[in-house]
Amino acid sequence: MPANLAVKPTAENHASAYQSVNPFTGKTVKTFEEMSHKQLKAAIDTAATCYETWKNKTYAERAKIVAKAAAILHERTDEFAKLATLEMGKRINEARGEVEFSSNILSYYAKNAEKFLAPVKLNPTVGEAHMESSPIGVIFCVEPWNFPFYQLARVAGPHLMAGNVVLVKHAGIVPQCAIAFEKLWIEAGAPAGLYTNLLISHDQADQVVDDPRIKGVALTGSVAAGQSVAARAGKNLKVSSMELGGSDAFIVLEDADLEHTIKWAVWGRMYNAGQTCCAAKRFIVAEKLADKFLEKFQAALKALKPGDPMDEKTTLGPLSTEAALLQLLKQVDGAVAKGAKLLMGGKRIDRPGAFMEPTILTDIKPENPAFRDEFFGPVALFFRVKDEDEAIALANNSDFGLGGSVFTKDVARGKRVASRVETGMMFINNISWSDAELPFGGIKNSGYGRELGDMGIQEFVNKKLVRTASMEAPV
């Protein structure tokens, strides 16, 4: 397993302490104690008790609370956004967008859950039959720091509307975001145990998975974290969904609109300081456009200005932690040591905070670990290809299969390429996944299962067949 597969931290990587450390200043803001075993037991007891009532609520009764939570997020966007910026360095404009999207997700499921889970009529040869959906119980969710509210909304919205209740272990570096999201539900009128934030250790998380009252496990995080938690869930015969890492291809064909493409290239690699599982990471460009693309891409990256992420004028924010920065610098140095060429960047920025220069690596051979690794930050891997077929083959030569994109003026051609790339998501002339209606998830080492859309609410429900027929038993 490549050493960097845990570069996208989850709560497991910060299990010893829950700390708010401002990555812009490096100063510790606040530290939180982990729950005692007694407190954890009480939290699970309360959640299990809540489920016995919540599962019998009507969709309208559930929607009242979920819609109220959405409204609060919308009304107090700035308040929540500033917490994300404080704790993990997300630029304030991006943080506001995340909070608004989280609000939209909750609203979407409040409006559509009943329709998504409505009985489905079947047509047996004799009699009549239908499939009906019902909740399964308490769902345990392990979530990462890079989208401290969106990750929570995309499990809370569908699973609460389905009639389940959720216990959430958030990442150790965003405890204030985690606590604020729990308080949101209390303010929205949620009964005790409906949504519970758990400040727990790795060992305690294992105990939660093992508890017979936990019926499903959802994780977003690194491959290593996914392997560990999925194995634990499997041992307990519990359904799980895993959204893990990515090394998404950004394919540029020779007929692409270069100006349009460059804008998406910069956004796709640098959004959230590059700390996004479905970011553009491998730039695969047709030879005819390669030089022009590189020239414009470099110029655009060099124009980014580091600064206070609370300042709307800042165009380059810090990485989430000093440890994340050091890990990424180590990866880049390792890639160069194995033969990659450093076209630009590659160093930390000489200023306070966890800032890294936008970086481009080229000449990356298949035997270089960088060829297969995920770079979770502002590092772009650049590849030249002679044609469309070579671009597709290179895109598919990856352990990951989360997302990807293709840029071409011929939309029909773009659709053909999209169909041939082995991922859970493909985008043509864009990289925009921020729509509650669009299912999100991948294949291969990027995990399994889907979140959002009508598929997202189906992950943790029982699909029960009910058949009515007037027939004699076989003799």
N, C-alpha and C positions, 0 to 999 in steps of 0.2 A: 504494500500500500504506500503510495507516495506520501512523503512526510507532511505535505501541506494540506492534506485532506481535512484536517481539523481547523483550517484557517478561517472558516466561517463559524465563529463560536456560538454555542448555545449556552443555556444555563449550566450545562455540565462543566464547561470550562471555567466557570466562576463559582463553583459550588461552595468553596470555603468561606466566601464573604459576599454580601450584597452591598456594593458601594457605588455612590454617584461620584464619579471623577470627571470633571470638566476637561475634555480633550483639547480645548482651546488654550486653557491655562495650565493644565496638569494638576490642578488643585483638587483635593478631595472635598466634596461638598457635604456629604452625609453618608453615614454607615448604618446598616440595618442588621439586626440579629436574625439568625435563622430560627425557624419555628422549633419548638421542643417536640419530642415524640408525642407528648400528651396533647399539645395544640394541634398537631397534624391529625391525630386520631379523631379529635373533636371536629375538625374541619371535614373529614371524610364522613363521619357520622351525620353531620348537618346536611351535607350534600345528598347523601343517600335518603335521608328523611324528606328533603325538599323534592326529590324526584318522585316520590310516591304521590305527591299532590300535583306537581307541575305536569306530569305526564297526562293527567286527566283534564287539564285546562283546554279550553277551545283555542283555535288559532287566533281568534279575535282577542281573547284575554292575553295570550302570549304577545301578540303584536302590539298591544297597548304599551307594554313595558319596553319592548325592543325599539319601537318607534320613538318613545320618549328618550331613550338613551341616544338615539340618532340625533334628535333635536338638540339635546344638551351639547353634544359634540359640535354640532353646527354653530350653535349660539356662542360657544366658548372656544372656538378654534384656536385663537391666539394663545390662550392659557395652556392648552394641551401641547400646542406646537413648541412653545418655549421650553417645556420640560424635555422634549425629544432633543432639541438643540443643545440644551444644557448637559444632558447625560451622554449623548453619543455623537454630538457635533454636527448633526444634520443642518444644512443651511436653512434658515428660517422660512424662506419661501417654499422650499421643498417640504418642510415639516408641516406648514399650513396645508399644503396640497394633500399630504398623507392623512391628516385629520379629517379633511373634507371627504376624501375617498372612503375613509372608515365610516363616516356618517352615512354616506351613500350606500355602503354595503349593508348596514343595519336596516336602513329604510327599504332596500331592495327585498330582503328576506321577510321583513314585516308585511310587505305587500303581496309577495308571491309564494310564500311557503305552502299555503293551503292548496294552491293550484299545482305546485310541483309534487306534492304528496297525495294528491287525490287518487282514489281507487282507479285502477286501469282494468277495463273490461277485456276479458279473453273470450275466445270462441271455441270451446271444446266440442268434440263430436256429439256428445250427449250432455244435456243439461246446460247450466250456465256457470261461469266462474269469473273471478276477478282477483287482482293482486291489490293488497292494501298495505300501507306503510304505517309503522308504529315505532316509537322511540325504544331505545334499548337500555338506557340507564345513565350512569355517571361516566363522562368522557374526560380522560386525562390528556391535557395538551402541554407540550413542551415547546416553547417559542423563543426565537432569537432576538437580538438587539437591533438589527439593522432597520427594521420597520416596527418600532415599539408599540404602535397602536393598530396599524393595518393588519399585522399578523394576528392580533387578538380579535379584531373585528371579523376577520374571515373565518374564524372558528366559532366565535360566540354567536354571530348572526344566524347562520344556518342551523347549528346544533341546538341552540335554545329554542328556535322556532319549531324545530322538529319534535320538541318535547323532552329532549335530554337536558341534563345539567352539566356544567363543566368545572373542572379543577385545572388551574393553570400554573405551571412552573415557568416563569419568565426568566430572561437572562439576567445574570448577576450585575451587569453594569447599568441596567435601566430600572432599578427598583422603584423610583418615584413614578415613572410612567406606569409600571405595573400596579402600584397602589392606587394611582389616580383612576385607572380604568376600572378597578374593582369598586371604588367609591362612586363612579359613574352609574353603575348598575343599582347600587343602594339608593342613590338619589332618584333614579328612574322608577323606583318602587318595587324592585326585585325582592322576592322573599329570601330569607336567610338561606344560604347554600346554593342559590341558583348559579352564581358566578363567584368563584373563590380563588383568590391569588395565594399561592403557596411560596413562601420564602424557605425553601428546603434544600438539603444537600443531595448529592448524587445518590448516596445510599438510601436516603429517604425516598427519592424518586423511584428507585427500584421497589421499595415497599409499597408505594402507591400502585404501581403496575401489577404487583402480586396480589393486591387486595381483591377478593372475589366480587366486591361491589362495583369495581371499575370494569366497564364493559367494552371500552374502546380506547385507543391511544393514537393521538395525532402529534407528529413532530415536524418541525421545520428546523433545519440545521445542517451540520456537516455530515459527510458520509460516515465518518467514525461514530458520531452520535447516533445516526440512523441505524447502523448495524447493531449497536448495543441495545437500543431501545426496541427495535423491531424484533430482535432475538428474544428479548425478555417478554414482549407481548406474545410472540409465537409460542414460547414455552407455556404460557398461560392460556393459549388458544383464544386470544383476543384479537379482534379485527383492528387493523391499524392503517394509517395513511402516513406516507413519508414524502416530504418535499425537501430535497437535499441540494447538493451543489450543482453548479453548471459551468460550462465553458462554451458559451453560445457563439456560433459562427455568425459573422456579419459579412454576407456575400455581396460583392459588388461586381456586376457584370459589365461588359464593355460598353453597353448602351445606356448605362445609368445616368441620371441627371446629377452631375457631380456636386453642384451647389446644394441641392436638396439632400444629397447623400451625406455630405460632410457635416451638416447640421445634426443629422441623426447620429452620425458616428461619434461626435463629441458628446451629445446628450447620452447616447447609449453606453459609452464607456465611463463618463464622468458623473452621471447622476448619482446622488448619494455618495459622492467621493469614490465611485466605483464599487461600493460595497453592496452589490445587488446580485442575487443568485442568477437572475436572468439578464444580466447586463451583457452588452456586446463585449466579447473578450478576445475572440480570434477573428481578425480582419483578413478576409480572403478575397483578394482583388485581382481581376483579370489583368493580364500583362499590359494591355493597351492603355489602361487607365492608372496603372500602379504608381508611376512616378508623379503624375499630377495629384493623385489622391494623397500620397505621402506628403507632398509639398504643402497642400492645403490643410491637411490634418495636423501636421506639425505646427503650422502657423496658428491654427485655432487653439491648440492646446497651450502653446506658449503665451497666448493672450490672456489666459485665466489668471486671476489675481487672488492669492491667498489672503485670508483675513478673518475677522470675527464672524462666525456663522450667524450671529444675531443681527448682523448688519446686512440689509437687503442688497447692498452693492457688492458684497463679497461673491466671487464666482468660483472659488476653490476653498472648500472647507477642510478641516482636519479629518484624519482617520479616527475611528471610534476610541482607540486606546493606544498608549505607547507600545504595548505588546503587539498589537496588530501591525503597527508601523514597522517594528523591528523584524517581525516575521516576514513581511512583504519585502523589505530590503534584503533579507537573507535569501529569499527566493530569487530575486533579480540577480544578486551576486552569483548564486549557484548556476543560474541559467547562462550567464556570461562565461563562467568558468568552464562550462560544458560546450562552449562554442557559439553561443548566440551573440549577435551584435547589438550593442546598446546604441540606438539611433538618437535618443534624447532622454534626459531625466536620469532616473536610477538612484537618486540620493534624497535624503531628507532635506527639507527646506530650512535654511539657517534662520530660525526664528522660534520663539516659544510655541509649544503645542505640538501635536502629533501630525505634522504636515509632511507630505511627500510630493516630490516633483512629478508632474504627469510624465509618463514613461512609455517609450516604444521600443520593443525588442523585435529584431528581424533575424533571418538566417537561422531559424530554429529547426534543427534536424529531429527526426523521429526518435533517435536514441537519447536526446536531451530530455531530462525529466520535465522541463518546462513545456514540452510538446503535449503532455498529458495532464499537467497540473492545472488547478484553478487558482487564478490570481485575484484575490478578493480586495481590490483597491485600484488606484489609477494607473494600471499597467496594461498596455495594449500589445498583443502579439500580432505581428504582420506577416502575411504569406502572399506570395505571387503565384498565380496559376495561369496556365495557358488557355483554358477554356472552361465552359460550364460543367462538363463532366468531371474535370479535375477538381473544380471547386466543390462539387457535391461529394466526391470521394474523400476529400480532405475534411469537409464538415462532418462526415460520418465516421471518420477515424478518430473517435473520442470515446472515453469511458462514460461521458455524460450525455444526456439527451433531454435537456430541459426546454430551451427555446432556441430561436435563431431567426435570421432575417435575410431577405434577398432584395437587392435594389436593381431595378431595370425599368425602362420606359414601356416595355411590353408586358402588360399585366398577365396575359395568358401564359407567357413564358415564366413569369414569376410564380404563378400557381403550379406550373409543372415542376419547377425546381422545389417549391415548398413541399410538394407531395413526395419527393424523393429523399428529402432530408429526414433523418431518423431522430425526431424529437417529439416532445409533447405539444409544442406550440411553434408556429412559424408566422412571421409577419412580412408582408410585402410592402416595400417602400415606407416602412415605419417600424417602430418597436414600442407599441403602445398596448400594454396589457391592463391598463387601469380602467376597467369597465366591470362592474359587478356581475354583468351577464356573461362574461367570458370565463369558461373553466380554465383553471391554472394548475399545471403539474407536468411531470415528465416521465421518462423511461430510463432504462439502464441505471447507472449510479446516481441519477437525479431523483430516483425514488419511484413511488407508485401512488395511485389515488389522485383525486382531483378536488380542488377547492374552488369556490365561487361558481356562479352559474347554477343551472338546475342540477348539474351533476354534484356540486359541492354539498348539497343537503341530503344526498342519497348515501353518503359514506357510512353513516352510523345510524341507520334505521333498519328495522326488520321488514323484509319483504315477504308478506304472508299470502300464500295461495288459499283462497276460499272457493270451494266448488259445491254446487247444489245440483243434484241429479236424482231422478226417480228411476232406479235400476235395481235389478235383483243381483245378489251376490253371485259370483261365479260358482258353479257346481264343483 
